[in-house]
Amino acid sequence: MGSTERFEDVSPIDEEVIGGVARGGAAEAHAAVAAARDAFAGWGKIAPKERAEVLHRIADGVEARVGDLAAVETRDNGSLLRSHLRSVMPRVARNFRFFADRLLALDGSADAAHEGYAEHVTWDPAGVTVVISPWNAPLMLATWRVAPALAAGNTVVQKPPEWAPLTASLLADIARDAGLPDGVFNVVQGLGEEAGAALTSHPDVARIAFTGSVDTGRLVARAAAENLTPVSLELGGKSPFLIFADADPEAALRQAVNQFDNAGQVCLAGTRLLIEGSIYDDFIDHFTEAAASIRQGDPRTETTDLGPLITRIHLERVAGFVERAKADGARLVFGGGVSAELGGLYHRPTLFVDAPAGSEILTKEVFGPVLTAQPFTDEDDAVALANATEFGLAATLYTSDLARAQRVSERLVAGTVWVNCFFVRDLNAPFGGSKDSGIGREGGVWSFDFYADVKNTVVAPTPPSPHRSTEGEQERRT
């Protein structure tokens, strides 16, 4: 018998209650792990080709319901409907297709032999995987983990974000309709400190994948350490966006303004604009002018560029960063608070300059539409400023000098560096962060390396047959 408790799901668009969601706790978490553990006995033994076929059917189901999924997630987390329709939900389907196909492409046969010994690598199913997903792109970021875990032969328990929980349950329906066996994919709705804590500390869990804050990531890692459960942690960033004087000015400006996307609720966003001194004042002027054209409003409207923040709690958090930045001496160029026309959770795009070195606004993740700008003198200065945080998730740099791009990229501490582009994600490539931005890499074979138990089988050279050995011995004696 499940819990009868509920928590309210509130839409950030108008702060109206969408409905009550089951508030699962330890009992529900343990039941889900037990169901996943039981189902693993069958799913883990299914041939890779059959697993891949099921994942492709899930992708078919996602594509058939893109409109429903997009509408629900926009209402749930306030992201742009047009983005959900055109890119986010199609990416959800692509996550399943990619890892289904990547599973079939795994090849451990091209291994180095040692003195005649043959070696062969296999990726064996590990067991129950817990996926704890964030609210800024809940379905896409969940399936980035769910898809490879299922492809690897694991069973999954997902704990959706309580601030945007709905599309996870729709995915469970789609997976069931696609023929995924009972217990292979389980959803436990609930709060992080209740359901999430019970899942991450469970001794029958083989893998934990978490996306969220650094503080919560530390709690997850501590809980996992008690059972020596491997973890993959993606914990956010404070990414630099470097613009050299020789950069394409229009391209750099366009992408710089794009860092306000999703109301700044993007872990990869280059929220620290680092601009070469000779073009600094001119770039700030053009950036201010371009940002003024951002259209903020209801994310369900086609012409809207910027929606609301996720909750009242998060709005107050972002506002706290803004007020403390002012108190620290940073100068506000534009924005700085809630839209006078829209009210609610619609925080205006904001830019600070002249922030003191080492101040909070330059070093801590705001996760809102708040950017800073700083001038630099040369490459050494640019790299020093770029690396001056505890984060290392991503970095972006614009320059027409490819030799410089290579020099600077090599010195930046980041899991991903984009040169003259932004947000380009190949699912074959490794993804993850350095320093406080996380632990581990996923994507392509790196995902299978994490979600599977990687095994190397070493076979000795075939010895001579006993008959031949006997004959040879007789010949030597003669």
C-alpha positions in Angstrom: 0.0 0.0 0.0 1.6 3.3 -1.1 1.7 6.5 0.8 -1.4 8.7 0.6 0.6 11.9 1.1 0.9 14.5 -1.7 3.0 17.5 -2.5 1.8 20.4 -4.7 3.1 20.9 -8.2 3.1 24.6 -9.0 3.5 26.0 -12.5 6.0 28.8 -12.7 4.1 30.4 -15.5 1.4 31.7 -13.2 2.2 30.1 -9.9 -1.1 28.1 -10.0 -1.2 24.6 -8.6 -1.2 22.0 -11.4 -2.1 19.2 -9.0 -1.1 17.0 -6.2 1.7 14.5 -6.7 2.3 11.3 -4.7 4.9 11.9 -2.0 6.8 8.7 -2.0 9.2 8.0 0.9 11.5 5.3 2.1 8.8 2.6 1.7 8.1 3.4 -2.0 11.8 3.8 -2.7 12.6 0.4 -1.2 9.7 -1.2 -3.1 10.9 0.3 -6.4 14.5 -1.0 -5.8 13.1 -4.5 -5.0 11.0 -4.5 -8.2 14.0 -3.4 -10.2 16.2 -6.0 -8.6 13.7 -8.7 -9.4 13.4 -7.5 -13.0 17.1 -7.4 -13.5 17.3 -11.2 -13.5 15.4 -11.2 -16.8 16.3 -7.8 -18.4 20.1 -8.3 -17.8 20.1 -11.6 -19.7 18.2 -10.3 -22.8 20.3 -10.2 -25.9 21.6 -6.7 -26.8 19.7 -6.8 -30.0 16.4 -7.3 -28.2 17.2 -4.6 -25.7 18.0 -2.2 -28.5 14.7 -3.0 -30.2 12.7 -2.1 -27.1 14.6 1.2 -26.8 13.8 2.1 -30.4 10.1 1.4 -29.6 10.4 3.8 -26.6 11.9 6.4 -29.0 8.9 5.8 -31.3 6.5 6.4 -28.4 8.3 9.6 -27.5 8.1 10.9 -31.0 4.4 10.1 -31.2 3.8 12.2 -28.1 6.1 15.1 -28.6 3.2 17.6 -28.4 1.9 16.2 -25.2 5.3 15.9 -23.6 6.2 19.5 -24.6 3.0 21.0 -23.3 3.2 19.2 -20.0 6.9 20.1 -19.4 6.4 23.7 -20.4 3.5 24.0 -17.9 5.6 22.2 -15.3 8.9 24.1 -15.5 8.3 27.2 -17.6 10.8 26.5 -20.4 9.9 27.6 -23.9 7.3 25.5 -25.6 8.9 26.1 -29.0 12.2 24.7 -27.7 10.5 21.6 -26.3 8.7 21.0 -29.6 11.7 21.5 -31.9 14.7 20.3 -30.0 14.2 19.1 -26.4 11.7 16.3 -26.9 13.2 15.1 -30.2 16.5 14.9 -28.3 14.7 12.7 -25.7 13.9 10.2 -28.5 17.4 10.5 -29.9 18.9 9.6 -26.5 17.1 6.2 -26.7 18.0 5.6 -30.4 21.6 6.6 -29.9 22.3 4.4 -27.0 20.4 1.5 -28.5 22.6 1.7 -31.6 25.8 2.4 -29.6 25.1 -0.8 -27.6 25.2 -2.9 -30.8 28.4 -1.1 -31.8 30.4 -2.1 -28.7 33.4 -4.1 -29.8 36.0 -5.4 -27.3 37.8 -7.6 -29.8 40.4 -5.1 -31.0 42.5 -5.6 -27.9 46.3 -5.7 -27.6 47.6 -9.2 -27.2 50.5 -9.9 -24.8 53.0 -12.7 -25.8 50.3 -14.7 -27.5 47.6 -14.2 -24.9 44.2 -13.0 -26.3 42.2 -10.3 -24.4 38.5 -9.5 -24.9 36.6 -6.7 -23.2 32.9 -7.1 -22.4 30.3 -4.7 -20.8 28.2 -6.7 -18.4 25.0 -5.5 -16.8 25.7 -4.1 -13.4 22.3 -4.1 -11.6 19.9 -1.5 -10.3 20.6 2.1 -11.4 19.2 5.1 -9.6 18.8 8.3 -11.7 18.0 11.6 -9.9 17.2 14.2 -12.4 17.0 18.1 -12.3 14.1 20.4 -13.0 15.6 22.7 -15.7 15.4 20.0 -18.5 13.8 17.1 -16.6 13.0 14.6 -19.3 15.9 15.2 -21.6 18.5 15.1 -18.8 16.9 12.1 -17.2 16.9 10.1 -20.4 20.6 11.0 -21.0 21.1 8.6 -18.1 18.1 6.3 -18.3 18.8 5.3 -21.9 22.4 4.1 -21.5 21.5 2.4 -18.2 18.7 0.4 -19.9 20.9 -0.3 -22.9 23.6 -1.7 -20.7 21.1 -4.2 -19.3 20.5 -2.4 -16.0 17.1 -1.8 -14.5 16.3 1.8 -13.4 14.6 3.7 -10.6 14.2 7.4 -11.4 13.5 10.0 -8.8 12.1 13.1 -10.7 12.6 16.6 -9.5 9.7 17.7 -7.2 9.6 21.1 -8.9 8.9 19.5 -12.3 7.9 15.9 -11.9 5.2 15.2 -14.5 7.0 14.1 -17.7 8.8 11.3 -15.8 5.4 9.6 -15.2 4.5 10.0 -18.9 7.8 8.4 -19.9 6.9 5.4 -17.7 3.7 5.0 -19.6 5.5 5.3 -22.9 8.0 2.7 -21.8 5.3 0.3 -20.7 3.4 0.7 -24.0 6.7 0.0 -25.9 6.9 -3.4 -24.2 9.5 -2.7 -21.5 9.0 -5.5 -18.9 7.5 -4.6 -15.6 10.0 -3.5 -13.0 12.7 -2.5 -15.5 11.9 1.2 -15.3 10.4 2.6 -12.1 9.5 6.1 -11.1 9.4 7.2 -7.5 7.8 10.7 -7.0 8.8 12.4 -3.9 11.1 14.8 -2.1 14.9 14.6 -2.3 15.4 14.4 1.5 12.9 11.5 1.7 12.7 9.4 -1.5 16.0 10.5 -2.8 17.9 9.8 0.4 16.4 6.4 0.7 17.4 5.5 -2.9 21.0 6.7 -2.7 21.7 4.9 0.6 20.1 1.6 -0.6 22.6 -1.4 -0.5 21.0 -3.1 -3.5 21.7 -0.1 -5.8 24.6 -0.7 -8.2 24.9 2.7 -9.8 23.8 6.3 -9.0 23.6 9.1 -11.5 22.8 12.5 -10.1 22.4 16.0 -11.6 22.0 18.9 -9.3 23.7 21.2 -6.8 27.1 20.7 -5.3 25.7 20.5 -1.7 23.3 17.8 -2.6 25.9 16.0 -4.7 28.1 15.8 -1.6 25.2 14.2 0.3 24.7 11.7 -2.5 28.4 10.8 -2.6 28.5 10.3 1.2 25.4 8.0 1.0 26.9 6.1 -1.9 30.2 5.7 -0.2 28.7 3.6 2.6 27.9 0.9 0.1 30.8 1.7 -2.3 28.2 2.4 -5.0 29.8 4.1 -8.1 28.4 7.6 -8.7 28.2 9.9 -11.7 27.7 13.5 -10.5 27.0 16.5 -12.7 26.9 19.5 -10.3 26.7 22.7 -12.3 29.0 25.4 -13.3 30.1 29.0 -13.5 31.4 28.9 -17.0 33.5 31.6 -18.6 32.7 33.0 -22.1 36.0 34.5 -23.5 35.8 37.0 -26.3 39.1 38.1 -27.9 39.4 41.3 -30.0 39.8 39.3 -33.2 36.6 37.4 -32.7 33.7 37.6 -35.2 31.8 40.4 -33.4 28.3 39.4 -34.5 28.7 35.7 -33.8 30.2 36.4 -30.4 27.5 38.9 -29.5 24.7 36.6 -30.6 26.0 33.7 -28.5 26.7 35.9 -25.5 23.1 37.1 -25.4 22.1 33.5 -25.8 23.5 32.8 -22.3 20.3 34.1 -20.9 18.5 31.1 -22.4 16.0 29.3 -20.2 16.1 32.3 -17.8 19.7 31.4 -17.1 18.7 28.0 -15.7 21.4 26.1 -17.7 24.3 24.5 -16.0 26.5 25.0 -19.1 25.8 28.7 -19.6 28.7 31.0 -20.0 27.6 33.5 -17.3 31.0 35.2 -16.9 31.7 37.3 -20.0 35.5 37.8 -20.2 36.2 40.4 -22.9 39.6 41.7 -24.2 40.1 45.2 -22.9 40.5 46.9 -26.3 36.9 46.0 -27.3 35.4 45.8 -23.8 33.4 49.1 -23.6 32.1 48.7 -27.2 31.0 45.1 -26.6 29.2 46.0 -23.4 27.3 48.8 -25.3 26.3 46.4 -28.0 25.4 43.6 -25.6 23.2 46.0 -23.6 21.4 47.0 -26.7 20.9 43.4 -27.9 19.7 42.2 -24.5 17.0 44.9 -24.5 15.3 43.2 -27.4 14.8 39.9 -25.5 11.1 39.2 -25.3 10.0 38.0 -21.9 6.7 36.4 -21.1 4.5 33.3 -21.3 6.7 30.5 -22.5 3.8 29.0 -24.4 3.8 32.0 -26.8 5.8 31.5 -30.0 7.4 34.9 -29.8 8.7 34.6 -26.2 12.4 34.4 -25.7 12.6 34.2 -21.9 10.3 32.5 -19.5 10.0 32.6 -15.6 12.2 31.1 -12.9 11.1 27.8 -11.6 9.7 28.6 -8.1 9.2 31.4 -5.6 12.0 29.9 -3.5 14.4 30.0 -6.4 13.4 33.6 -7.4 14.3 34.6 -3.8 17.6 32.9 -4.1 18.5 34.6 -7.4 17.3 38.0 -5.9 19.6 37.4 -3.0 22.6 37.1 -5.3 21.6 40.3 -7.0 21.3 42.3 -3.8 24.6 40.9 -2.4 26.4 41.8 -5.6 25.2 45.4 -5.3 26.4 45.4 -1.7 29.8 44.0 -2.7 30.2 47.0 -5.1 29.4 45.4 -8.4 27.7 47.9 -10.8 24.4 47.0 -12.3 24.2 47.7 -16.0 20.7 46.5 -16.6 18.0 44.3 -15.1 18.3 43.5 -11.4 14.8 42.4 -10.4 11.4 41.1 -11.4 9.8 42.5 -14.5 7.5 45.4 -13.6 5.1 44.4 -16.4 4.9 40.7 -15.8 5.6 40.3 -12.0 5.4 36.7 -10.7 8.6 34.7 -11.3 9.8 36.7 -14.3 13.2 38.0 -13.4 14.7 40.4 -15.9 17.9 39.7 -17.8 20.7 41.2 -15.6 24.3 42.2 -16.2 26.9 43.3 -13.6 30.3 44.9 -14.2 33.1 46.0 -12.0 32.5 43.2 -9.5 35.4 42.9 -7.0 37.8 40.0 -7.7 36.8 36.9 -5.8 33.3 38.2 -5.0 30.3 35.8 -4.8 28.8 37.0 -8.0 32.0 36.0 -9.9 32.5 32.6 -8.2 29.1 31.1 -7.2 26.5 29.6 -9.5 23.4 31.8 -9.6 21.4 29.7 -11.9 19.3 32.6 -13.1 19.4 35.3 -15.8 22.4 37.1 -14.2 25.6 37.6 -16.1 28.8 39.4 -15.2 31.4 41.0 -17.5 35.2 41.5 -16.9 37.9 42.9 -19.1 41.2 41.0 -19.6 44.6 42.1 -21.0 46.1 39.1 -22.6 45.9 35.3 -22.8 47.4 34.7 -19.4 45.0 37.1 -17.8 42.1 35.6 -19.7 43.0 32.1 -18.5 43.5 33.2 -14.9 40.1 34.8 -14.8 38.4 31.9 -16.5 39.8 29.4 -14.0 39.1 31.5 -10.9 36.2 29.5 -9.6 35.7 26.1 -8.0 33.7 25.0 -11.0 35.0 23.4 -14.3 32.0 22.3 -16.3 32.4 24.2 -19.6 34.0 27.1 -21.3 33.4 29.0 -24.5 35.9 31.2 -26.4 35.6 33.3 -29.5 38.7 34.1 -31.6 39.7 34.0 -35.3 43.2 32.8 -34.3 43.0 29.0 -34.2 46.5 28.7 -32.7 45.4 30.9 -29.9 42.2 28.8 -29.5 44.3 25.7 -29.1 46.7 27.3 -26.6 43.9 28.7 -24.5 41.7 25.6 -24.6 44.6 23.5 -23.3 44.9 25.7 -20.3 41.2 26.0 -19.4 39.9 23.7 -16.6 36.6 22.5 -18.1 35.0 19.2 -19.2 33.9 20.8 -22.5 35.4 23.8 -24.4 33.6 25.3 -27.3 35.5 27.4 -29.8 33.4 29.8 -31.9 30.3 27.9 -31.0 28.1 26.9 -28.1 26.0 24.0 -26.8 27.1 21.6 -29.5 26.7 18.1 -28.1 27.7 14.9 -29.8 26.3 12.0 -27.9 29.5 10.1 -28.7 31.6 12.6 -26.9 32.5 12.5 -23.2 30.5 14.9 -21.0 31.2 15.9 -17.4 32.9 18.4 -15.2 36.1 19.1 -13.4 36.6 20.4 -9.8 33.2 21.0 -8.1 31.3 20.5 -11.4 31.2 16.8 -10.9 32.7 13.3 -11.0 33.0 11.1 -14.1 32.3 11.3 -17.8 29.3 10.0 -19.8 28.5 9.8 -23.5 29.3 7.1 -26.0 31.4 4.3 -24.7 32.0 6.3 -21.5 28.4 5.8 -20.5 28.7 2.0 -20.9 32.0 2.1 -18.9 30.0 3.6 -16.0 26.7 1.8 -16.2 28.2 -1.6 -16.9 30.7 -3.9 -15.2 33.6 -3.8 -17.6 35.3 -7.1 -17.8 38.5 -8.2 -19.5 38.9 -11.9 -20.3 42.4 -13.1 -20.9 42.9 -16.4 -22.8 46.3 -18.2 -22.8 47.8 -19.4 -26.1 46.6 -22.7 -27.3 49.1 -25.3 -26.0 50.4 -28.1 -28.1 48.2 -31.2 -28.1 49.2 -34.0 -25.7 49.7 -36.4 -28.7 52.2 -34.0 -30.4 54.0 -33.4 -27.1 54.5 -37.2 -26.6 55.8 -37.7 -30.1 58.2 -34.8 -29.8 59.5 -36.2 -26.5 60.1 -39.6 -28.1 61.9 -38.1 -31.0 64.2 -36.2 -28.7 64.9 -39.3 -26.7 65.8 -41.3 -29.8 
